[in-house]
Amino acid sequence: MNAWKSIAKEAFSQTCLVAKFLGFLHLTNNYLISPTLVYGPSMLPTLNLTGDVLLVEHVSHRFQKVGPGDVVLVRSPLDPTKMVTKRIVGMEGDQINFLPDPSITDICRTIMVPKGHIWIQGDNMYASCDSRHYGPVPYGLVQGKLFFRVWPPSSFGSFGQ
């Protein structure tokens, strides 16, 4: 009987250790820092078409510490199951001048970013679906700020604006 008791005690101890580790991973990944794979043409030439692995920190946006020029991870306003990576161009109260579709016309439009919203755009204006198409984005959709490039090795390092 003592043998079973010690085995059960050891199993419980190991289970608690695994649960603590998984809890730590969850907190780190959702509230501090997480890796993300970003690919596609919308952020050329800043990000590679074939993909970059970047680190995203999840603290700055919670304290309103992101602003124009920052590249952020945002839950897509068109499809909440997807994330998009765009650059913040304007914050609430800013007046934004933009070309709705630069491949068709050069007529500029102006909009005032409403309270609680941001204006985001991809660096490649010809291949980006962004605020020019769906308007200002609620600040609450911001998931994090990109700050460090992990892959590819040739671009390893701090992620600048």
Sequence and secondary structure as in RCSB ss.txt:
>XXXX:A:sequence
MNAWKSIAKEAFSQTCLVAKFLGFLHLTNNYLISPTLVYGPSMLPTLNLTGDVLLVEHVSHRFQKVGPGDVVLVR
SPLDPTKMVTKRIVGMEGDQINFLPDPSITDICRTIMVPKGHIWIQGDNMYASCDSRHYGPVPYGLVQGKLFFRV
WPPSSFGSFGQ
>XXXX:A:secstr
 HHHHHHHHHHHHHHHHHHHHHHHHHHIIIIIEEEEEE SGGGTTTS TT EEEEEESSGGGGT   TT EEEEE
 SS TT EEEEEEEE TT EEEE S TTT    EEEE  TTEEEEE S TTS  SHHHH  EEGGGEEEEEEEEE
ESGGG EE   
